[in-house]
């Protein structure tokens, strides 16, 4: 165990705990716990959004996917980047104007029904758990590599720390941890990219030629992963549309004072995210050139340790320690945001609005949220223990699939479809959610004849990401449910439309 590794980790952890300590002093009300009192500026929230979005899947998973599969791995970078255009132009402003703390608040602005809240909260918690598993798998692999401790203990360590941030600091602590982490992650990524380019005399074509010679010409072309074209299209659909339905990203738009600031947040985040995903080319191909697929897979079969190993080859133990510490901070920040969004869905939507029928005090909701934080974290930890050898980028892509199938249809219809009603909202969420989960359960992710998945056998579908089927089912479910119901609420839609576009409340 290297002294530099310990020092870097202790420094990062100490910094985040100091942030949590000061944030805890400012977290008293429900608004402060859920949304930091709406007091973040555009650039602060933009950095925090980027921190939320640039997860272990981005830094560890994508670098590994590109290093092992070449161009096919870069599909993830393209999808994640383009997704922000959907968020910026369709979702950000209406969501901020209509919502308060959670996605269910936004839907409830048009449909005053507890069952809609319940379904929306269930969808949120499902997506959070999928995403959490990915982060914990990445964290477990990272800590196991650096400290040579069992994977189980590594996952438990991360789980305890992330829960601490949420329990005591709420959204304020989570936001500032994400801001710090985003800055550190960009510094690490830029430095690694420059070091890789330096090895190739700052000639990108020379880098591609070297990698192509080592790995074969097909490494730079689509299809290196053996994925069928329809499967690649399905993956891209999940990535591009899924961001607009991710609860921990949507929740960030409630941390600013108005829609204008929400838009500026997305612009800031888009620049940071865009630069980062372009640089993943150098992380992935650099790892392929200087580490090699055999050593990458020896450290972790899914390739999740490609970036830290590349840092070690180019900069030695000290630089690898810094990169690993940044990756650890990345995971801690993202999982804290995920825990908070899941806990908010339960405490605010289920407990506060359904069980207490809107009569819960802010203090009661905060207590419920803290209890829910522990529950969500515990469940995610247990599931992560069984997913050790799965690539974290792939796991996150499945979360994106569920988000695109269950949440995006109801968001779009709520904002833009006049005829949409309560039955349509419920059917859209349920059809999208269950179709995505069922299709994943019968896919090669879960069933494989060679015994490398959870179940040995023949999968019922060949798609590793079923978004191309489940997303249309979600949108179609909303249409069918609406048409089969006699409920009409055009007057309410007119009110919602004005609020969504202007932010003006109490429209008559």
Secondary structure, DSSP 8 states (H G I E B T S, - for coil): --HHHHHHHHHHHHHHHHHHHHHHHT--SHHHHHHGGG---HHHHHHHHHHHHS-HIIIIIIHHHHHHHTHHHHHHHHHHHHHHHHIIIIIHHHHHHH-SSSHHHHHHTT---HHHHHHHHHHHHHHHHHHHHHHHHHHHHHHHHHH---HHHHHHHHHHHHHHHHHHHHHHHHHHHHHHHHHHHHHHHHHHHHHHHHHTTT-HHHHHHHHHHHH-GGGGSTTTT---HHHHHHHHHHHHHHGGG-HHHHGGGGGSSSHHHHHHHHHHHHHHHHHHHHHHHHHHHHHHHHT-HHHHHHH-TT-TTHHHHHHHHHHHHHHHHHHHHHHHHHHHHHHHHHHHHHHHIIIIIIIIIIISTT---HHHHHHHHHHHHHHHHHHHHHHHTT-TTS-HHHHHHHHHHHHHHHTHHHHHHHHH-TT--HHHHHHHHHHHHHHHHHHHHTSTTTEETTS-SSEES--S---SSTHHHHHHHHHHHHHHHHHH-----HHHHHHHHHHHHH---S--
